[in-house]
C-alpha cells in the first residue's frame, strides 16, 4: 500500500503523486466516491456492469427522495413502478 500527502488547491484540484497514479494515463476517466471524510478513486474503465447498475439505482433513488422531500412525490401501481425502474 502506498501513502502520500497532497494539497487541495483553491480551485478544488489535487495533484496525485507519481507513485500513486502509476497505471493511470493522462485523460483517463476516474470514478470518485465520497463517504464522509473519505474519497475513493477508481479507474472508471474498470467498473463492472453490476456496479454501474448499482450507481444508477443509487442516483435514481436519491433523485426520488429529493422529489418526495420537495412535495413532488407520486404514487403508482406495482407494474408501472417496475416498468419505470427498467428505463
C-alpha positions in Angstrom: 0.0 0.0 0.0 1.3 3.4 -0.9 0.5 6.5 1.2 1.2 10.1 0.2 0.0 13.6 1.3 -1.1 16.2 -1.2 -2.9 19.6 -1.1 -6.2 20.8 -2.4 -5.9 24.0 -4.5 -8.2 27.0 -4.2 -9.8 25.6 -7.4 -10.6 22.3 -5.8 -7.8 20.5 -7.7 -5.4 17.9 -6.3 -2.2 16.5 -7.6 -2.0 12.8 -7.4 1.7 11.9 -6.6 3.5 9.9 -9.3 3.8 6.7 -7.3 0.1 6.7 -6.5 -1.0 7.4 -10.1 1.1 4.6 -11.5 -1.0 2.7 -14.0 -3.2 5.7 -14.8 -2.9 7.6 -18.1 -3.5 11.2 -18.9 -7.1 11.9 -19.7 -8.4 8.6 -18.2 -11.8 8.9 -16.5 -11.7 8.3 -12.8 -14.7 7.4 -10.6 -14.8 9.3 -7.2 -16.9 8.1 -4.3 -17.2 10.2 -1.2 -18.2 8.6 2.1 -18.0 11.1 5.0 -14.4 12.4 5.1 -13.1 9.6 2.8 -12.7 9.8 -1.0 -12.1 6.7 -3.1 -10.7 7.0 -6.6 -11.0 4.1 -9.1 -10.4 3.8 -12.8 -13.8 4.2 -14.5 -12.8 1.8 -17.2 -12.6 -1.0 -14.6 -16.2 -0.6 -13.3 -18.1 -3.7 -13.9 -21.7 -3.8 -15.1 -23.2 -4.5 -11.7 -21.5 -1.5 -10.2 -22.8 0.7 -13.0 -26.3 -0.6 -12.3 -25.9 -0.1 -8.5 -24.7 3.5 -9.1 -27.6 4.3 -11.4 -30.0 2.8 -8.8 -28.5 5.0 -6.1 -28.7 8.1 -8.3 -32.3 7.5 -9.1 -33.2 6.7 -5.5 -31.5 10.0 -4.4 -33.4 11.8 -7.1 -36.7 10.3 -5.9 -36.1 11.2 -2.3 -35.4 14.8 -3.3 -38.7 14.9 -5.1 -40.5 13.5 -2.1 -38.9 16.0 0.2 -40.0 18.8 -2.2 -43.6 17.5 -2.1 -43.4 16.2 -5.7 -43.9 12.5 -4.9 -46.2 10.4 -7.0 -47.9 7.1 -6.5 -48.2 4.3 -9.0 -49.2 0.6 -9.0 -46.5 -2.1 -8.8 -46.4 -3.0 -12.5 -46.0 0.7 -13.5 -43.2 1.0 -10.9 -41.3 -2.0 -12.3 -41.6 -0.6 -15.8 -40.3 2.8 -14.7 -37.4 1.1 -12.9 -36.3 -0.7 -16.1 -35.9 2.5 -18.0 
